Amino acid sequence: MTRLLVRGSRRFVAIAGKESTLQIFQSGPSCGIWGKTTVHKSLAKITLNIFPGGFNWPSFVAQAKGFFAANSLEITLQATPNSVTQMTGLSRGEFQIAMTAVDNIVAYVEGQGEAPIGAQPEFFAFMGSDSGFLSLVAQREIKDWRDLQGKTLSVDARTTGYAFVLLEMLRRNGLAGDDYKIVRAVA
């Protein structure tokens, strides 16, 4: 199985399977929002694994307007609770496409991802979708970096880029590793 990851400024898509890849490439240029809608008799069935959120609206619109079907694609949207579940499912072939962030690609290609699936050298980034809508969010009483001292902080996965960025942000703002606790978010 070939797995391709489609790169965005922050979010990415993973594609598993040569047949799916060819269908995506063949249908991509003609699959515009203003394009003509023609439903083909046999549709390629593809499951798109996504993080829930409004940044998926292009997929919702394409489904509602029949653009996928017009290009011989039957797309099922499947929500993922976290990147560990997502990368595990992709490596097992449980779905063909996954929207994810580039830090997951790097971590899993290098064998450094949190899921025990080993290195995934076939993961590959190639096209973008959105800016990621990422922010550091804290409870209302947290007004300053120092207010995070003694607190528990949560990340999607401890061994991917966004967790490393958070750790560096904390360090740059005067907090050492023993000043807070990091836990992985679970669904």
FIVEX-659133 format. One record per residue (C-alpha): residue in three letters; chain; x, y, z. Coordinates in Angstrom, 2 decimals, m for minus. Layout:
<rs>
r = ala; c = A; xx = X; yy = Y; zz = Z
...
</rs>
This chain:
<rs>
r = met; c = A; xx = 0.00; yy = 0.00; zz = 0.00
r = thr; c = A; xx = 1.26; yy = 3.46; zz = m0.85
r = arg; c = A; xx = 0.29; yy = 6.16; zz = 1.63
r = leu; c = A; xx = 0.36; yy = 9.78; zz = 0.57
r = leu; c = A; xx = m0.16; yy = 12.74; zz = 2.87
r = val; c = A; xx = m1.58; yy = 15.89; zz = 1.41
r = arg; c = A; xx = 0.07; yy = 18.94; zz = 2.90
r = gly; c = A; xx = m1.57; yy = 22.20; zz = 3.97
r = ser; c = A; xx = m0.13; yy = 25.13; zz = 5.83
r = arg; c = A; xx = m0.99; yy = 23.14; zz = 8.98
r = arg; c = A; xx = m3.44; yy = 20.39; zz = 8.02
r = phe; c = A; xx = m2.68; yy = 17.51; zz = 5.73
r = val; c = A; xx = m4.41; yy = 14.69; zz = 3.95
r = ala; c = A; xx = m3.17; yy = 11.11; zz = 3.85
r = ile; c = A; xx = m4.04; yy = 8.80; zz = 0.99
r = ala; c = A; xx = m3.53; yy = 5.04; zz = 1.14
r = gly; c = A; xx = m3.64; yy = 2.92; zz = m1.98
r = lys; c = A; xx = m2.55; yy = 3.61; zz = m5.54
r = glu; c = A; xx = m6.07; yy = 3.27; zz = m6.95
r = ser; c = A; xx = m7.39; yy = 5.97; zz = m4.62
r = thr; c = A; xx = m4.46; yy = 8.23; zz = m5.43
r = leu; c = A; xx = m5.05; yy = 7.94; zz = m9.17
r = gln; c = A; xx = m8.75; yy = 8.67; zz = m8.76
r = ile; c = A; xx = m8.03; yy = 11.71; zz = m6.62
r = phe; c = A; xx = m5.53; yy = 13.08; zz = m9.14
r = gln; c = A; xx = m7.79; yy = 12.35; zz = m12.12
r = ser; c = A; xx = m10.81; yy = 13.94; zz = m10.47
r = gly; c = A; xx = m9.00; yy = 16.80; zz = m8.72
r = pro; c = A; xx = m8.62; yy = 19.30; zz = m11.57
r = ser; c = A; xx = m12.25; yy = 18.94; zz = m12.68
r = cys; c = A; xx = m13.71; yy = 18.92; zz = m9.16
r = gly; c = A; xx = m14.30; yy = 22.66; zz = m8.70
r = ile; c = A; xx = m17.08; yy = 24.23; zz = m6.69
r = trp; c = A; xx = m18.51; yy = 25.82; zz = m9.85
r = gly; c = A; xx = m18.00; yy = 22.69; zz = m11.99
r = lys; c = A; xx = m20.70; yy = 20.78; zz = m13.82
r = thr; c = A; xx = m22.21; yy = 17.95; zz = m11.76
r = thr; c = A; xx = m22.56; yy = 14.61; zz = m13.55
r = val; c = A; xx = m23.03; yy = 11.41; zz = m11.54
r = his; c = A; xx = m21.12; yy = 8.40; zz = m12.87
r = lys; c = A; xx = m22.54; yy = 4.88; zz = m12.58
r = ser; c = A; xx = m19.75; yy = 3.33; zz = m10.48
r = leu; c = A; xx = m18.29; yy = 5.35; zz = m7.64
r = ala; c = A; xx = m14.95; yy = 4.72; zz = m5.95
r = lys; c = A; xx = m15.67; yy = 4.39; zz = m2.23
r = ile; c = A; xx = m13.22; yy = 6.37; zz = m0.08
r = thr; c = A; xx = m13.33; yy = 7.04; zz = 3.65
r = leu; c = A; xx = m11.94; yy = 10.45; zz = 4.67
r = asn; c = A; xx = m10.78; yy = 10.48; zz = 8.30
r = ile; c = A; xx = m11.02; yy = 14.00; zz = 9.78
r = phe; c = A; xx = m10.64; yy = 15.96; zz = 12.98
r = pro; c = A; xx = m14.10; yy = 17.41; zz = 13.67
r = gly; c = A; xx = m14.47; yy = 21.12; zz = 12.98
r = gly; c = A; xx = m15.58; yy = 23.84; zz = 10.61
r = phe; c = A; xx = m12.40; yy = 23.57; zz = 8.54
r = asn; c = A; xx = m14.03; yy = 20.54; zz = 6.90
r = trp; c = A; xx = m16.65; yy = 22.72; zz = 5.20
r = pro; c = A; xx = m15.18; yy = 22.20; zz = 1.69
r = ser; c = A; xx = m15.81; yy = 18.46; zz = 2.10
r = phe; c = A; xx = m19.33; yy = 19.10; zz = 3.40
r = val; c = A; xx = m20.08; yy = 21.40; zz = 0.44
r = ala; c = A; xx = m18.60; yy = 18.95; zz = m2.08
r = gln; c = A; xx = m20.80; yy = 16.20; zz = m0.66
r = ala; c = A; xx = m23.94; yy = 18.35; zz = m0.56
r = lys; c = A; xx = m23.44; yy = 19.69; zz = m4.10
r = gly; c = A; xx = m22.57; yy = 16.29; zz = m5.55
r = phe; c = A; xx = m19.06; yy = 17.26; zz = m6.67
r = phe; c = A; xx = m17.47; yy = 14.05; zz = m5.37
r = ala; c = A; xx = m20.12; yy = 11.91; zz = m7.07
r = ala; c = A; xx = m19.70; yy = 13.91; zz = m10.28
r = asn; c = A; xx = m16.10; yy = 12.75; zz = m10.27
r = ser; c = A; xx = m16.85; yy = 9.09; zz = m9.52
r = leu; c = A; xx = m16.14; yy = 9.35; zz = m5.79
r = glu; c = A; xx = m18.29; yy = 8.27; zz = m2.86
r = ile; c = A; xx = m16.70; yy = 9.94; zz = 0.17
r = thr; c = A; xx = m17.59; yy = 8.92; zz = 3.72
r = leu; c = A; xx = m16.45; yy = 11.39; zz = 6.41
r = gln; c = A; xx = m15.23; yy = 9.69; zz = 9.59
r = ala; c = A; xx = m14.30; yy = 11.69; zz = 12.73
r = thr; c = A; xx = m11.13; yy = 10.86; zz = 14.66
r = pro; c = A; xx = m10.65; yy = 11.59; zz = 18.37
r = asn; c = A; xx = m6.88; yy = 12.19; zz = 18.13
r = ser; c = A; xx = m3.81; yy = 11.76; zz = 15.97
r = val; c = A; xx = m2.73; yy = 8.49; zz = 17.62
r = thr; c = A; xx = m6.01; yy = 6.83; zz = 16.62
r = gln; c = A; xx = m5.81; yy = 8.44; zz = 13.19
r = met; c = A; xx = m2.25; yy = 7.40; zz = 12.35
r = thr; c = A; xx = m2.89; yy = 3.89; zz = 13.67
r = gly; c = A; xx = m5.98; yy = 3.57; zz = 11.46
r = leu; c = A; xx = m4.15; yy = 4.91; zz = 8.42
r = ser; c = A; xx = m1.28; yy = 2.47; zz = 8.89
r = arg; c = A; xx = m3.78; yy = m0.41; zz = 9.14
r = gly; c = A; xx = m5.64; yy = 0.66; zz = 6.01
r = glu; c = A; xx = m8.88; yy = 1.33; zz = 7.92
r = phe; c = A; xx = m9.47; yy = 4.38; zz = 5.70
r = gln; c = A; xx = m7.90; yy = 5.79; zz = 2.57
r = ile; c = A; xx = m7.61; yy = 9.52; zz = 3.31
r = ala; c = A; xx = m6.95; yy = 11.42; zz = 6.53
r = met; c = A; xx = m6.82; yy = 15.12; zz = 7.26
r = thr; c = A; xx = m3.93; yy = 15.66; zz = 9.68
r = ala; c = A; xx = m1.07; yy = 17.99; zz = 10.56
r = val; c = A; xx = 2.46; yy = 17.82; zz = 9.17
r = asp; c = A; xx = 3.96; yy = 17.08; zz = 12.60
r = asn; c = A; xx = 2.23; yy = 13.69; zz = 12.43
r = ile; c = A; xx = 3.78; yy = 12.96; zz = 9.07
r = val; c = A; xx = 7.28; yy = 13.76; zz = 10.29
r = ala; c = A; xx = 6.88; yy = 11.85; zz = 13.55
r = tyr; c = A; xx = 5.54; yy = 8.70; zz = 11.95
r = val; c = A; xx = 7.88; yy = 8.66; zz = 8.96
r = glu; c = A; xx = 10.77; yy = 8.89; zz = 11.44
r = gly; c = A; xx = 9.31; yy = 6.20; zz = 13.72
r = gln; c = A; xx = 8.86; yy = 8.74; zz = 16.53
r = gly; c = A; xx = 5.06; yy = 8.82; zz = 16.66
r = glu; c = A; xx = 3.26; yy = 7.99; zz = 19.88
r = ala; c = A; xx = 1.25; yy = 5.09; zz = 18.42
r = pro; c = A; xx = 3.18; yy = 1.78; zz = 18.49
r = ile; c = A; xx = 3.02; yy = 1.29; zz = 14.71
r = gly; c = A; xx = 6.70; yy = 1.73; zz = 13.87
r = ala; c = A; xx = 8.14; yy = 3.92; zz = 11.15
r = gln; c = A; xx = 5.79; yy = 4.68; zz = 8.26
r = pro; c = A; xx = 8.21; yy = 5.58; zz = 5.44
r = glu; c = A; xx = 5.40; yy = 5.65; zz = 2.86
r = phe; c = A; xx = 3.65; yy = 8.61; zz = 4.52
r = phe; c = A; xx = 4.16; yy = 11.58; zz = 2.19
r = ala; c = A; xx = 3.03; yy = 15.24; zz = 2.19
r = phe; c = A; xx = 1.89; yy = 16.90; zz = m1.03
r = met; c = A; xx = m1.03; yy = 19.39; zz = m0.82
r = gly; c = A; xx = m2.64; yy = 21.85; zz = 1.60
r = ser; c = A; xx = m6.11; yy = 22.44; zz = 2.94
r = asp; c = A; xx = m6.18; yy = 25.05; zz = 5.74
r = ser; c = A; xx = m4.17; yy = 26.99; zz = 8.31
r = gly; c = A; xx = m4.99; yy = 24.65; zz = 11.18
r = phe; c = A; xx = m6.89; yy = 27.03; zz = 13.47
r = leu; c = A; xx = m4.45; yy = 26.23; zz = 16.26
r = ser; c = A; xx = m4.21; yy = 28.23; zz = 19.48
r = leu; c = A; xx = m2.95; yy = 27.84; zz = 23.02
r = val; c = A; xx = m6.12; yy = 27.82; zz = 25.13
r = ala; c = A; xx = m6.25; yy = 28.11; zz = 28.92
r = gln; c = A; xx = m8.83; yy = 28.44; zz = 31.65
r = arg; c = A; xx = m10.12; yy = 31.92; zz = 32.41
r = glu; c = A; xx = m7.96; yy = 32.37; zz = 35.53
r = ile; c = A; xx = m4.74; yy = 31.84; zz = 33.50
r = lys; c = A; xx = m3.64; yy = 35.37; zz = 32.64
r = asp; c = A; xx = 0.13; yy = 34.89; zz = 32.29
r = trp; c = A; xx = 2.61; yy = 32.14; zz = 31.52
r = arg; c = A; xx = 3.58; yy = 32.00; zz = 35.22
r = asp; c = A; xx = m0.02; yy = 31.05; zz = 36.01
r = leu; c = A; xx = 0.63; yy = 27.70; zz = 34.31
r = gln; c = A; xx = 3.09; yy = 26.70; zz = 37.04
r = gly; c = A; xx = 1.80; yy = 23.62; zz = 38.86
r = lys; c = A; xx = m0.94; yy = 23.06; zz = 36.27
r = thr; c = A; xx = m1.69; yy = 20.05; zz = 34.07
r = leu; c = A; xx = m1.42; yy = 20.75; zz = 30.34
r = ser; c = A; xx = m2.89; yy = 18.52; zz = 27.66
r = val; c = A; xx = m1.60; yy = 17.72; zz = 24.17
r = asp; c = A; xx = m2.90; yy = 15.48; zz = 21.38
r = ala; c = A; xx = 0.27; yy = 13.38; zz = 21.41
r = arg; c = A; xx = 3.52; yy = 13.95; zz = 23.32
r = thr; c = A; xx = 5.91; yy = 13.07; zz = 20.50
r = thr; c = A; xx = 4.75; yy = 15.30; zz = 17.66
r = gly; c = A; xx = 5.58; yy = 18.83; zz = 16.60
r = tyr; c = A; xx = 2.80; yy = 20.77; zz = 18.30
r = ala; c = A; xx = 3.71; yy = 19.27; zz = 21.69
r = phe; c = A; xx = 7.34; yy = 20.22; zz = 21.05
r = val; c = A; xx = 6.29; yy = 23.75; zz = 20.14
r = leu; c = A; xx = 4.28; yy = 24.02; zz = 23.38
r = leu; c = A; xx = 7.26; yy = 22.83; zz = 25.41
r = glu; c = A; xx = 9.49; yy = 25.41; zz = 23.73
r = met; c = A; xx = 6.92; yy = 28.17; zz = 24.33
r = leu; c = A; xx = 6.83; yy = 27.24; zz = 28.01
r = arg; c = A; xx = 10.65; yy = 27.20; zz = 28.21
r = arg; c = A; xx = 10.93; yy = 30.59; zz = 26.50
r = asn; c = A; xx = 8.50; yy = 32.00; zz = 29.03
r = gly; c = A; xx = 10.48; yy = 30.83; zz = 32.04
r = leu; c = A; xx = 8.83; yy = 27.50; zz = 32.83
r = ala; c = A; xx = 10.97; yy = 24.37; zz = 33.27
r = gly; c = A; xx = 9.76; yy = 20.81; zz = 32.75
r = asp; c = A; xx = 9.15; yy = 20.27; zz = 36.45
r = asp; c = A; xx = 6.94; yy = 23.40; zz = 36.68
r = tyr; c = A; xx = 3.92; yy = 21.71; zz = 35.02
r = lys; c = A; xx = 2.56; yy = 18.30; zz = 34.08
r = ile; c = A; xx = 1.92; yy = 17.21; zz = 30.45
r = val; c = A; xx = m0.75; yy = 14.61; zz = 29.72
r = arg; c = A; xx = m2.07; yy = 13.23; zz = 26.45
r = ala; c = A; xx = m5.69; yy = 14.01; zz = 25.65
r = val; c = A; xx = m7.81; yy = 10.90; zz = 25.27
r = ala; c = A; xx = m11.23; yy = 10.56; zz = 23.71
</rs>
